[in-house]
Amino acid sequence: MVTVHLSIVCYLLAVVSVTCGPVEEENPEFWRSLAQSTLRSALARRQNTNVAKNIVLFLGDGMGVTTITAARILKGQMENRTGEETVMNMDTFPYVGLAKVYSVDFQIPDSASTGTAYLCGVKTNLNTVGVNAAARNGVCRSQKGNEVTSILKWAKDAGKSVGIVTTTRVQHATPAASYAHSASRTWYSDADLPLSAVNEGCVDIAVQLITNTDIDVIIGGGRKYMTPKGNPDPEYPTDVSSQGQRKDKRNLINEWLGMKQEKVARFVWNKTDFDAVDPEKTDYLMALFEPGDLRYDVERDSRMDPSIIETTEKAIKILQKNPNGFFLLVEGGRIDQGHHESRASMALHEAVALENAVARALELTNENDTLTIVTADHSHSFNFNGYPFRGNNILGKSPVFGLDFLPYTTLMYGNGPGHKIQNNKRPDIRKVDTTNKDYVQQSAAPLDTETHGGEDVALFAHGPMAHLFQGVYEQNYIAHAMAYAACIGANQQHCTPVLPTNTDPGSSAPDTPLWSMMSLLFSVMTAVLLY
């Protein structure tokens, strides 16, 4: 019975699909020409072995390969195309690799353990941030002596400017991994510290934000972790949940400003003040647009909060004034949160927003001196399934019904809040608008919040030493490869030109640009003296 059903389905799909594809794609020369063009690009590719003066790391939190594919189609469909053929900016990057994301203690990781891997170069345990695997989740005393530093700190120590841009709170797991050391990723403010952690001397993540590393640009959310308990929020003064949370009564924003008295430092919390910040006249910027995480991009009040494109642009313009270069982490953090809620529309629109920020960053930087990376920390239990026709709305339904004679969406989850059984049957969604931003996709197993996935994540690289990111590697390799590319951290043997020793008495002088320049200079000086 099942075989007969599938045969009928395949026959109907084959019949209907005759009229589905663009006409030019019916000509085999279309595909041959496209392949030859791609081949010529591959053959013309040359390795860029320059030192990376700048590094821009785009991190799509939860942006697994399925999310990238679906976001690519959504972006095209938002531009009134079928979508599948869309080329995103990250698609044009010449080098692509796969990173293995497991943590030391779990097959499937979280954003804290993965953040520690790709930023600090060390794999660690679930829920811990900026510490090695000898530290235990939630055990304060175990983090002492097990702290690990990140590429953000390595860059700062090398004289570069550094920045963080995120769509979550700036104390969240991903940004925290760049500056904090904590046995728990959830110790955002001192109000979150258990008594044992207080007694053992652990410091909350918000305090570490302003004390551990001198960060030039900090943009995201998280105001309430920075101000005294009960302190009214400037944007939501009557909302109790938005009030300051600090039990120690410290105002970390004011403390941060006080540390920068010899520099031009600005704190802003709304778009008007943010737009007024002149990058040329600003040394430090802290911009916190929400008490917690920022709003989803499709729900963002553009009068109050800038987009991730705008925040990325402002950060680069401030940081690039440093002649030594910069390191910038840009996180599309709410991709992950959209997935956890099983709201695929939200997650994909966040991914498209991050992709647009990549485009702006490429416009503002130069591939000769800027290494640009786009990757993810982990994926989700997110599936792209069924047999939708070409150009079918990526947020829509498959034309093929299930064996229960009910439709299902092209995008679904392995688990999550979308598992709903009514009268021993799946919900009938024939009259449901599954493209709505609030639609919760169906899932196989019931959970309050959908989980991460454990498969490898893609990494796209462009610029100096981008070829180092080919192949399949452990996620912690990423930090070391970035450091090598920028000549910071441990690997600097290739960074300082050294004149080769002439061991053969009969050989000529070494043929290097530096030697040639020195020889020319010596000749000129000799001529001047003789004259």
Backbone torsions as a table, in degrees:
resi	resn	phi	psi	omega
1	MET	NA	-44.4	179.9
2	VAL	-64.6	-41.6	179.6
3	THR	-62.1	-42.1	178.9
4	VAL	-63.1	-43.8	179.8
5	HIS	-59.4	-46.1	-179.5
6	LEU	-65.9	-37.0	179.5
7	SER	-63.8	-43.2	178.4
8	ILE	-62.9	-42.8	179.3
9	VAL	-60.4	-47.7	-178.9
10	CYS	-62.6	-39.0	179.4
11	TYR	-64.1	-45.9	-179.4
12	LEU	-63.2	-40.9	178.8
13	LEU	-62.8	-41.5	-178.7
14	ALA	-64.7	-40.0	-179.8
15	VAL	-65.8	-48.3	-175.8
16	VAL	-69.2	-34.3	-173.9
17	SER	-69.2	-9.9	179.4
18	VAL	-56.3	-32.8	-176.2
19	THR	-105.8	12.0	-172.3
20	CYS	-84.4	-44.0	-170.5
21	GLY	-81.0	157.4	173.9
22	PRO	-58.9	143.0	-174.0
23	VAL	-59.6	-42.0	-176.3
24	GLU	-63.0	-22.9	-178.6
25	GLU	-77.8	-7.6	176.2
26	GLU	-78.1	-16.7	179.3
27	ASN	-88.0	121.3	-178.2
28	PRO	-60.3	-25.0	179.1
29	GLU	-64.8	-26.3	177.0
30	PHE	-60.1	-46.4	-176.9
31	TRP	-75.3	-35.4	178.0
32	ARG	-65.4	-42.2	178.8
33	SER	-64.8	-42.1	179.1
34	LEU	-62.3	-42.8	-180.0
35	ALA	-65.6	-41.0	179.5
36	GLN	-64.7	-37.5	177.7
37	SER	-63.5	-42.9	178.1
38	THR	-65.2	-39.5	179.0
39	LEU	-63.3	-43.5	178.8
40	ARG	-62.2	-38.7	177.9
41	SER	-64.1	-40.3	179.4
42	ALA	-66.8	-39.9	-179.2
43	LEU	-70.0	-28.9	-178.6
44	ALA	-85.1	-5.2	-176.1
45	ARG	-68.0	131.9	177.0
46	ARG	-124.7	139.2	-179.1
47	GLN	-68.0	132.9	175.9
48	ASN	-94.0	106.1	-176.8
49	THR	-102.7	18.2	175.5
50	ASN	-64.0	160.2	169.7
51	VAL	-76.7	134.0	179.4
52	ALA	-79.0	105.6	175.8
53	LYS	-65.9	-38.7	-178.7
54	ASN	-124.3	151.4	172.0
55	ILE	-130.9	128.0	171.9
56	VAL	-118.5	114.5	-178.3
57	LEU	-107.1	111.6	176.1
58	PHE	-94.4	123.2	-177.4
59	LEU	-119.4	110.6	173.6
60	GLY	-88.4	105.9	-177.6
61	ASP	-67.5	116.5	-178.7
62	GLY	81.0	11.4	-174.7
63	MET	-87.5	72.2	177.3
64	GLY	-69.9	178.5	-176.6
65	VAL	-62.3	-39.1	177.8
66	THR	-61.6	-39.9	178.1
67	THR	-64.5	-41.2	179.1
68	ILE	-62.5	-45.6	-179.6
69	THR	-62.2	-47.6	-178.7
70	ALA	-66.4	-37.4	178.1
71	ALA	-67.0	-37.0	176.7
72	ARG	-59.3	-45.9	179.8
73	ILE	-66.2	-43.6	179.0
74	LEU	-59.8	-43.8	-179.8
75	LYS	-59.1	-44.3	178.5
76	GLY	-64.2	-41.0	-179.3
77	GLN	-70.1	-29.1	174.1
78	MET	-67.4	-20.2	178.5
79	GLU	-103.6	19.8	175.0
80	ASN	64.4	34.1	172.1
81	ARG	-113.4	172.5	177.9
82	THR	-65.6	-32.1	171.0
83	GLY	107.9	-39.7	-173.2
84	GLU	-64.0	-33.0	-176.2
85	GLU	-84.7	-1.4	-177.9
86	THR	-57.4	142.1	175.6
87	VAL	-113.9	113.4	177.7
88	MET	-83.7	164.1	-179.9
89	ASN	-59.3	-41.4	-179.9
90	MET	-66.3	-26.6	178.1
91	ASP	-64.9	-24.2	-178.0
92	THR	-85.3	-7.5	180.0
93	PHE	-66.2	134.8	-171.1
94	PRO	-72.9	-19.9	-175.3
95	TYR	-125.3	134.0	-178.2
96	VAL	-133.8	137.8	177.2
97	GLY	-135.9	176.2	176.9
98	LEU	-124.7	131.6	179.9
99	ALA	-109.0	134.5	177.9
100	LYS	-85.3	126.1	-164.2
101	VAL	-107.2	-0.4	-177.3
102	TYR	-56.6	151.1	174.4
103	SER	-95.7	175.6	-176.9
104	VAL	-62.7	-33.8	-174.9
105	ASP	-109.4	-10.7	-177.9
106	PHE	-134.2	146.8	175.1
107	GLN	-66.1	-39.5	-179.1
108	ILE	-112.1	126.4	-169.5
109	PRO	-95.4	-179.7	170.5
110	ASP	-118.1	-178.6	-175.9
111	SER	-75.0	-20.5	179.2
112	ALA	-75.6	-48.6	-179.3
113	SER	-67.4	-39.1	179.0
114	THR	-70.5	-39.6	177.3
115	GLY	-59.3	-41.2	177.2
116	THR	-62.8	-36.0	-179.5
117	ALA	-66.8	-58.3	-172.2
118	TYR	-80.0	-13.8	176.9
119	LEU	-101.1	-37.2	-176.8
120	CYS	-101.3	-12.9	177.2
121	GLY	79.5	16.4	-178.4
122	VAL	-137.2	128.8	174.7
123	LYS	-76.8	149.2	-176.0
124	THR	-146.0	-167.2	-176.4
125	ASN	-91.1	158.9	178.1
126	LEU	-55.0	138.7	173.1
127	ASN	74.1	-0.2	177.7
128	THR	-104.3	149.3	-173.3
129	VAL	-135.9	129.4	177.1
130	GLY	69.1	23.0	176.7
131	VAL	-136.2	158.0	179.5
132	ASN	-83.3	-178.8	-172.2
133	ALA	-74.1	-4.6	174.2
134	ALA	-76.2	-17.2	176.6
135	ALA	-80.5	147.6	-177.1
136	ARG	-112.2	141.2	-178.0
137	ASN	-55.9	118.2	175.6
138	GLY	81.8	0.2	-178.3
139	VAL	-103.8	101.2	-174.1
140	CYS	-55.6	-48.6	-173.6
141	ARG	-62.9	-22.7	-177.3
142	SER	-75.3	-16.1	-178.5
143	GLN	-82.9	-20.4	-178.5
144	LYS	-64.2	123.7	-179.1
145	GLY	85.3	-5.0	-179.4
146	ASN	-112.8	16.6	179.3
147	GLU	-71.1	143.5	175.0
148	VAL	-128.0	143.9	-177.8
149	THR	-96.1	163.3	-174.2
150	SER	-110.5	171.2	177.4
151	ILE	-64.8	-25.7	174.7
152	LEU	-61.6	-43.7	178.2
153	LYS	-70.2	-39.8	178.3
154	TRP	-59.4	-40.6	179.9
155	ALA	-66.7	-42.6	179.7
156	LYS	-63.8	-43.2	179.3
157	ASP	-63.8	-23.7	179.3
158	ALA	-87.1	2.7	177.3
159	GLY	95.0	6.4	178.6
160	LYS	-87.0	159.2	170.6
161	SER	-84.4	152.5	-176.5
162	VAL	-137.5	150.4	-178.9
163	GLY	-151.8	160.7	178.2
164	ILE	-130.7	129.7	172.1
165	VAL	-128.0	128.5	179.9
166	THR	-145.7	157.8	174.2
167	THR	-98.5	3.3	173.6
168	THR	-106.3	-169.0	172.4
169	ARG	-70.6	145.9	-175.9
170	VAL	-71.5	-8.8	175.8
171	GLN	-94.9	2.7	-176.9
172	HIS	-70.0	170.2	-169.5
173	ALA	-54.6	-48.5	-176.0
174	THR	-63.1	-57.3	178.4
175	PRO	-62.6	-35.5	-178.3
176	ALA	-60.0	-33.8	-178.9
177	ALA	-64.1	-18.3	-179.3
178	SER	-84.4	-15.6	-176.2
179	TYR	-140.3	-16.8	-171.2
180	ALA	-108.9	162.2	173.9
181	HIS	-131.4	111.0	-174.4
182	SER	-149.1	135.2	177.4
183	ALA	-72.3	-9.7	175.3
184	SER	-141.7	128.6	178.2
185	ARG	-69.1	-14.3	-175.2
186	THR	-93.8	4.6	178.3
187	TRP	-85.4	64.4	-174.8
188	TYR	-65.2	-48.3	176.9
189	SER	-127.2	175.5	-179.4
190	ASP	-64.9	-20.5	177.2
191	ALA	-68.4	-18.6	-180.0
192	ASP	-92.0	-8.7	-179.0
193	LEU	-76.8	129.3	173.0
194	PRO	-69.2	159.5	-177.4
195	LEU	-57.2	-37.2	-179.5
196	SER	-63.3	-38.8	179.7
197	ALA	-68.8	-37.5	177.3
198	VAL	-63.8	-46.4	-178.7
199	ASN	-65.2	-28.7	-178.6
200	GLU	-92.0	4.3	171.8
201	GLY	85.8	17.3	178.2
202	CYS	-74.8	148.7	-176.9
203	VAL	-114.4	138.0	-178.1
204	ASP	-68.2	163.5	-174.1
205	ILE	-67.3	-37.2	-179.3
206	ALA	-61.5	-41.2	176.9
207	VAL	-64.0	-41.3	-179.7
208	GLN	-65.2	-26.9	177.9
209	LEU	-57.6	-37.3	-176.2
210	ILE	-101.5	-6.4	-175.1
211	THR	-115.8	-27.7	-172.6
212	ASN	-76.4	-48.6	-178.3
213	THR	-134.4	141.9	-179.5
214	ASP	-79.4	89.3	-175.2
215	ILE	-88.6	127.1	-174.4
216	ASP	-76.2	-39.2	-177.6
217	VAL	-130.4	126.3	178.8
218	ILE	-130.4	112.0	-176.7
219	ILE	-133.3	128.7	177.7
220	GLY	166.8	-141.4	175.1
221	GLY	-116.5	-169.9	175.2
222	GLY	107.9	27.6	-179.4
223	ARG	-60.1	-39.2	-170.9
224	LYS	-66.9	-18.8	178.5
225	TYR	-84.1	-6.2	-174.2
226	MET	-104.1	-9.0	-172.4
227	THR	-124.7	161.1	-176.1
228	PRO	-60.3	150.7	179.5
229	LYS	-56.7	129.5	179.4
230	GLY	86.8	-5.8	179.6
231	ASN	-66.9	122.3	-178.0
232	PRO	-62.7	140.6	177.0
233	ASP	-76.1	140.3	-177.5
234	PRO	-64.8	-26.9	-178.0
235	GLU	-94.3	-32.9	-178.7
236	TYR	-127.5	66.7	-170.8
237	PRO	-63.2	-22.7	-177.6
238	THR	-100.2	-1.4	-178.5
239	ASP	-90.4	112.0	-176.8
240	VAL	-62.5	-37.2	-177.4
241	SER	-68.7	-16.1	179.9
242	SER	-94.5	-5.2	-177.5
243	GLN	-67.9	160.8	176.3
244	GLY	-56.4	151.5	-175.4
245	GLN	-117.6	-5.6	-171.1
246	ARG	-72.4	122.5	178.2
247	LYS	-75.0	-24.6	-178.1
248	ASP	-81.6	0.7	176.7
249	LYS	66.1	12.1	179.0
250	ARG	-77.5	143.4	171.6
251	ASN	-107.3	98.0	-173.2
252	LEU	-70.0	-24.5	177.2
253	ILE	-65.9	-47.9	178.6
254	ASN	-64.5	-37.5	178.8
255	GLU	-64.2	-41.4	179.4
256	TRP	-63.0	-43.7	177.9
257	LEU	-62.9	-37.8	179.4
258	GLY	-65.4	-28.0	178.7
259	MET	-73.7	-15.3	-172.4
260	LYS	-111.5	28.3	-172.6
261	GLN	-62.0	-25.5	179.7
262	GLU	-90.0	0.9	179.6
263	LYS	-123.8	169.7	174.9
264	VAL	-91.0	105.6	-178.0
265	ALA	-119.4	136.6	-178.8
266	ARG	-126.3	138.3	167.8
267	PHE	-115.6	129.7	177.8
268	VAL	-134.6	155.7	178.3
269	TRP	-133.4	4.2	178.4
270	ASN	-141.1	164.1	-173.8
271	LYS	-67.1	-34.6	-179.8
272	THR	-59.5	-49.3	179.2
273	ASP	-69.0	-34.3	178.8
274	PHE	-63.6	-45.0	-179.9
275	ASP	-64.4	-27.1	-178.5
276	ALA	-79.5	-11.0	179.3
277	VAL	-70.6	121.2	178.8
278	ASP	-91.8	112.0	-178.3
279	PRO	-56.7	-34.2	-177.9
280	GLU	-68.8	-22.2	-177.0
281	LYS	-113.6	14.4	-176.2
282	THR	-121.6	126.6	176.9
283	ASP	-91.9	-41.1	-177.2
284	TYR	-132.1	141.8	177.0
285	LEU	-138.3	127.5	168.5
286	MET	-119.4	117.1	-179.3
287	ALA	-124.3	110.8	-178.8
288	LEU	-119.1	107.2	-169.1
289	PHE	-93.2	-8.5	179.0
290	GLU	-145.4	158.0	174.9
291	PRO	-61.5	-37.4	177.3
292	GLY	-120.6	-125.6	177.7
293	ASP	-73.2	157.4	175.0
294	LEU	-71.4	164.3	176.9
295	ARG	-73.0	154.8	171.8
296	TYR	-57.9	147.8	-174.8
297	ASP	-58.6	-37.5	-178.2
298	VAL	-74.1	-13.4	177.8
299	GLU	-109.2	0.9	-176.1
300	ARG	-65.7	135.4	172.5
301	ASP	-83.9	103.3	-174.6
302	SER	-65.2	-12.9	176.4
303	ARG	-80.9	-22.0	-175.8
304	MET	-108.7	-37.6	-173.8
305	ASP	-123.3	130.6	176.6
306	PRO	-73.1	162.1	176.5
307	SER	-80.8	168.6	177.2
308	ILE	-66.4	-24.8	174.3
309	ILE	-64.6	-46.1	-177.8
310	GLU	-68.4	-39.6	-179.5
311	THR	-69.9	-37.6	176.5
312	THR	-63.1	-44.5	180.0
313	GLU	-61.3	-46.2	-179.0
314	LYS	-62.5	-43.0	-179.7
315	ALA	-60.6	-47.2	-178.8
316	ILE	-62.6	-42.2	-177.3
317	LYS	-65.7	-32.0	176.4
318	ILE	-75.4	-45.6	-174.2
319	LEU	-71.1	-33.9	-172.2
320	GLN	-74.4	-2.1	174.8
321	LYS	-70.4	-20.6	-179.0
322	ASN	-73.4	118.9	-178.9
323	PRO	-63.0	-18.7	178.5
324	ASN	-84.9	-7.3	179.3
325	GLY	97.3	-170.4	-175.6
326	PHE	-153.8	163.7	169.3
327	PHE	-123.3	129.7	179.7
328	LEU	-132.1	128.1	173.3
329	LEU	-102.7	122.0	177.0
330	VAL	-118.0	116.5	-177.2
331	GLU	-111.5	125.1	167.2
332	GLY	-89.1	81.1	-169.0
333	GLY	-78.0	-22.0	-175.1
334	ARG	-88.0	-2.2	168.0
335	ILE	-56.7	-47.8	-179.5
336	ASP	-59.7	-44.4	-176.2
337	GLN	-70.1	-34.1	174.6
338	GLY	-61.7	-42.2	178.0
339	HIS	-65.0	-43.8	179.8
340	HIS	-57.6	-33.0	178.1
341	GLU	-84.6	-2.3	-176.9
342	SER	59.9	30.8	175.6
343	ARG	-103.4	87.4	-174.6
344	ALA	-59.9	-36.2	179.5
345	SER	-58.6	-45.7	179.8
346	MET	-62.2	-47.3	-177.7
347	ALA	-61.1	-44.4	-176.3
348	LEU	-71.3	-38.0	176.4
349	HIS	-64.7	-34.2	175.3
350	GLU	-65.8	-38.2	178.9
351	ALA	-66.9	-39.3	177.3
352	VAL	-64.7	-39.0	177.7
353	ALA	-61.4	-42.0	177.8
354	LEU	-64.0	-41.7	177.7
355	GLU	-59.3	-38.9	178.0
356	ASN	-68.1	-31.7	176.0
357	ALA	-68.7	-35.6	175.8
358	VAL	-59.8	-43.8	179.7
359	ALA	-59.0	-43.4	-178.8
360	ARG	-67.8	-39.2	179.5
361	ALA	-63.3	-39.6	178.8
362	LEU	-64.2	-33.8	177.6
363	GLU	-68.3	-31.8	-174.6
364	LEU	-89.9	-11.2	-176.3
365	THR	-122.8	174.6	-177.8
366	ASN	-121.0	129.2	-177.6
367	GLU	-65.0	-15.6	178.9
368	ASN	-71.8	-28.4	-177.7
369	ASP	-128.7	2.4	-177.3
370	THR	-123.2	118.3	174.2
371	LEU	-85.4	119.2	178.6
372	THR	-113.4	129.1	-178.2
373	ILE	-126.8	137.8	172.1
374	VAL	-123.8	125.1	-180.0
375	THR	-154.6	-173.8	178.6
376	ALA	-131.5	161.5	176.1
377	ASP	-88.4	-33.4	-180.0
378	HIS	-166.1	176.0	178.1
379	SER	-110.3	-162.6	176.5
380	HIS	-136.9	171.1	178.6
381	SER	-80.9	58.0	-168.9
382	PHE	-108.5	124.2	-173.1
383	ASN	-119.9	141.0	177.8
384	PHE	-113.2	107.2	-165.9
385	ASN	-142.7	177.6	-178.4
386	GLY	85.7	-167.3	178.8
387	TYR	-127.6	62.5	179.8
388	PRO	-68.1	146.9	178.2
389	PHE	-70.6	158.8	177.0
390	ARG	-55.7	131.1	178.9
391	GLY	83.5	-0.6	177.3
392	ASN	-59.9	139.1	179.5
393	ASN	-52.2	123.9	-176.2
394	ILE	-61.3	-23.0	177.8
395	LEU	-96.5	8.6	-176.5
396	GLY	-92.5	-158.3	-174.3
397	LYS	-109.5	152.5	174.4
398	SER	-71.2	144.0	177.4
399	PRO	-72.0	-12.3	-179.5
400	VAL	-98.5	124.7	177.7
401	PHE	-79.8	162.6	175.2
402	GLY	-77.0	176.1	178.4
403	LEU	-65.7	-14.4	176.0
404	ASP	-88.5	8.4	179.1
405	PHE	61.4	32.0	176.5
406	LEU	-122.9	146.4	-179.3
407	PRO	-76.1	164.1	174.6
408	TYR	-143.3	159.6	-178.1
409	THR	-82.7	155.4	177.4
410	THR	-62.7	-34.5	179.8
411	LEU	-106.6	127.9	-179.6
412	MET	-141.9	172.9	179.4
413	TYR	-122.4	149.3	177.4
414	GLY	-70.5	-27.9	177.3
415	ASN	-153.6	169.7	177.8
416	GLY	136.9	-173.4	-176.0
417	PRO	-73.5	-5.8	-178.8
418	GLY	-84.1	3.7	178.2
419	HIS	-81.1	104.7	-178.5
420	LYS	-134.8	121.3	178.4
421	ILE	-114.8	122.3	179.8
422	GLN	-120.4	122.6	-177.0
423	ASN	54.0	42.3	178.3
424	ASN	63.9	22.8	179.5
425	LYS	-137.2	157.4	173.0
426	ARG	-67.5	154.1	176.9
427	PRO	-62.6	145.1	176.8
428	ASP	-86.5	113.1	-174.9
429	ILE	-106.2	18.9	-178.2
430	ARG	-59.2	-33.0	-178.8
431	LYS	-105.8	14.3	-178.7
432	VAL	-97.9	135.1	176.5
433	ASP	-82.7	95.7	-176.5
434	THR	-77.6	-6.6	177.2
435	THR	-86.8	-6.4	179.2
436	ASN	-62.9	140.8	-176.8
437	LYS	-59.5	-23.3	-176.6
438	ASP	-99.2	0.7	-179.8
439	TYR	-66.3	132.8	178.7
440	VAL	-100.0	116.4	-178.4
441	GLN	-63.8	148.8	177.4
442	GLN	-68.4	152.6	179.4
443	SER	-139.0	161.3	-176.0
444	ALA	-79.9	-38.6	-177.2
445	ALA	-120.7	140.6	-177.0
446	PRO	-79.6	125.0	173.3
447	LEU	-145.1	152.4	176.8
448	ASP	-66.4	-35.3	178.7
449	THR	-137.3	135.9	-177.8
450	GLU	-67.5	154.6	-174.2
451	THR	-103.2	168.3	174.2
452	HIS	-70.9	165.8	171.6
453	GLY	-108.2	165.7	-174.1
454	GLY	-114.7	2.4	-178.3
455	GLU	-73.7	164.1	178.8
456	ASP	-56.9	151.4	176.0
457	VAL	-111.1	151.8	-179.5
458	ALA	-82.3	149.7	172.8
459	LEU	-130.8	127.2	179.1
460	PHE	-109.4	130.7	-175.4
461	ALA	-128.4	143.6	-175.3
462	HIS	-149.0	129.9	177.5
463	GLY	112.1	-162.4	-176.6
464	PRO	-55.1	128.9	176.8
465	MET	61.7	22.2	180.0
466	ALA	-61.6	-25.5	-179.2
467	HIS	-66.2	-12.9	177.4
468	LEU	-68.8	-13.9	-173.0
469	PHE	-102.8	21.7	175.3
470	GLN	-83.1	155.8	172.6
471	GLY	92.6	-163.2	179.2
472	VAL	-116.5	130.1	-175.0
473	TYR	-149.3	164.3	173.4
474	GLU	-67.1	146.7	-175.1
475	GLN	-62.9	-30.3	-178.6
476	ASN	-69.3	-16.7	176.9
477	TYR	-60.8	-30.2	-173.2
478	ILE	-57.6	-45.5	-179.2
479	ALA	-60.9	-42.1	-178.2
480	HIS	-69.1	-38.2	178.9
481	ALA	-68.1	-39.4	176.5
482	MET	-63.0	-43.4	-179.7
483	ALA	-63.3	-41.3	178.1
484	TYR	-61.1	-44.0	-178.5
485	ALA	-61.4	-35.4	-175.9
486	ALA	-96.9	0.6	-178.3
487	CYS	57.8	47.3	174.2
488	ILE	-129.1	161.5	-179.0
489	GLY	79.2	-144.5	-170.2
490	ALA	-78.9	-34.6	-172.6
491	ASN	-93.6	95.7	-179.0
492	GLN	-131.3	11.1	-177.6
493	GLN	-61.4	-31.3	-176.4
494	HIS	-86.9	0.7	-169.3
495	CYS	-92.5	-28.8	-176.7
496	THR	-103.5	118.3	179.2
497	PRO	-61.9	131.5	178.9
498	VAL	-124.9	129.7	177.6
499	LEU	-68.2	127.0	-179.2
500	PRO	-66.0	145.0	178.3
501	THR	-77.5	130.5	-179.3
502	ASN	-86.6	98.8	-176.2
503	THR	-89.6	-13.2	-179.1
504	ASP	-104.4	110.2	-177.0
505	PRO	-59.2	-25.6	-177.4
506	GLY	-90.5	-4.2	-176.9
507	SER	-83.7	160.5	179.0
508	SER	-82.0	174.0	178.6
509	ALA	-62.8	147.4	-179.4
510	PRO	-59.8	137.5	-177.7
511	ASP	-93.2	81.7	178.1
512	THR	-127.2	153.6	178.5
513	PRO	-56.8	-40.6	-178.2
514	LEU	-66.3	-44.0	179.8
515	TRP	-64.2	-41.2	179.1
516	SER	-61.3	-41.9	-179.8
517	MET	-64.0	-42.8	180.0
518	MET	-65.4	-38.6	178.8
519	SER	-64.7	-42.2	179.1
520	LEU	-63.1	-43.9	179.6
521	LEU	-61.3	-41.6	179.7
522	PHE	-63.9	-40.5	180.0
523	SER	-63.8	-42.9	179.6
524	VAL	-63.2	-45.1	-179.5
525	MET	-62.6	-40.3	179.4
526	THR	-63.3	-43.4	-179.8
527	ALA	-62.4	-41.4	179.8
528	VAL	-63.2	-44.3	-178.6
529	LEU	-65.2	-41.8	-179.9
530	LEU	-66.8	-35.9	-179.7
531	TYR	-67.2	NA	NA
